[in-house]
């Protein structure tokens, strides 16, 4: 029982290390989304945290339209995060 259990513990530690490394890589990755032909653009990290937003001045006259464009840009970037291939198959 000892050698089989030790092997499983070693594999579990390796997998934990791989998961932690993947999370670090995803957190450091950036994904850009845009809407309205580039009127609104934003950048998310791999944890879907907003890091940057760019709004062109011509959007500022239509608040409701601007709100819709921000949501669409966020959804665009979120889809790119979800499509990003995971290095570990069980995270896909």
C-alpha positions as CSV (number, residue, x, y, z in Angstrom):
1,X,0.0,0.0,0.0
2,X,2.9,2.4,0.8
3,X,4.4,2.8,-2.7
4,X,1.0,3.1,-4.5
5,X,-0.2,5.7,-2.0
6,X,3.1,7.6,-2.2
7,X,2.9,7.7,-6.0
8,X,-0.7,9.0,-5.9
9,X,0.4,11.7,-3.4
10,X,3.2,12.7,-5.7
11,X,0.9,12.9,-8.7
12,X,-1.6,15.0,-6.7
13,X,1.2,17.5,-5.7
14,X,2.3,17.7,-9.3
15,X,-1.3,18.4,-10.4
16,X,-1.7,21.1,-7.7
17,X,1.5,22.7,-8.9
18,X,0.3,22.7,-12.5
19,X,-3.1,24.2,-11.5
20,X,-1.4,27.0,-9.6
21,X,0.9,27.7,-12.5
22,X,-2.0,27.8,-14.9
23,X,-3.9,30.2,-12.7
24,X,-0.9,32.5,-12.6
25,X,-0.6,32.4,-16.4
26,X,-4.3,33.1,-16.8
27,X,-4.2,36.0,-14.3
28,X,-1.3,37.5,-16.2
29,X,-2.9,37.1,-19.6
30,X,-4.8,40.0,-21.1
31,X,-7.8,39.8,-23.5
32,X,-9.2,42.7,-25.5
33,X,-12.8,43.2,-26.5
34,X,-14.4,45.9,-28.6
35,X,-17.8,47.0,-29.8
36,X,-19.2,49.5,-32.2
37,X,-16.4,49.2,-34.7
38,X,-13.8,50.1,-32.0
39,X,-15.8,52.9,-30.4
40,X,-15.4,51.1,-27.1
41,X,-12.5,48.8,-26.3
42,X,-11.5,47.2,-23.0
43,X,-8.9,44.9,-21.6
44,X,-9.6,42.1,-19.1
45,X,-7.2,39.8,-17.4
46,X,-7.7,36.0,-17.3
47,X,-9.8,36.4,-14.2
48,X,-12.2,38.7,-16.0
49,X,-11.0,41.8,-14.0
50,X,-11.3,45.0,-16.0
51,X,-7.9,46.5,-16.5
52,X,-8.4,49.2,-19.1
53,X,-11.2,50.9,-21.0
54,X,-11.1,53.2,-24.0
55,X,-14.1,55.2,-25.1
56,X,-14.0,57.4,-28.2
57,X,-15.4,60.9,-27.7
58,X,-18.1,60.4,-30.3
59,X,-19.8,57.9,-28.0
60,X,-20.3,60.4,-25.2
61,X,-23.5,62.0,-26.6
62,X,-25.6,58.8,-26.3
63,X,-25.4,57.4,-22.7
64,X,-27.6,54.4,-23.3
65,X,-25.8,53.5,-26.5
66,X,-22.5,53.8,-24.6
67,X,-23.7,51.5,-21.9
68,X,-24.7,48.9,-24.5
69,X,-21.3,49.2,-26.2
70,X,-19.4,48.7,-22.9
71,X,-21.5,45.5,-22.1
72,X,-20.9,44.2,-25.7
73,X,-17.1,44.9,-25.4
74,X,-17.0,43.1,-22.0
75,X,-18.8,40.1,-23.5
76,X,-16.4,40.1,-26.5
77,X,-13.4,39.9,-24.2
78,X,-15.1,37.3,-22.0
79,X,-15.7,35.0,-24.9
80,X,-12.0,35.3,-25.8
81,X,-11.1,34.2,-22.3
82,X,-13.4,31.2,-22.5
83,X,-12.0,30.2,-26.0
84,X,-8.4,30.4,-24.7
85,X,-7.2,26.8,-24.6
86,X,-6.3,25.5,-21.1
87,X,-3.0,23.7,-20.7
88,X,-4.8,21.2,-18.5
89,X,-7.5,19.1,-20.2
90,X,-9.8,19.0,-17.2
91,X,-10.2,22.8,-17.3
92,X,-11.6,23.0,-20.8
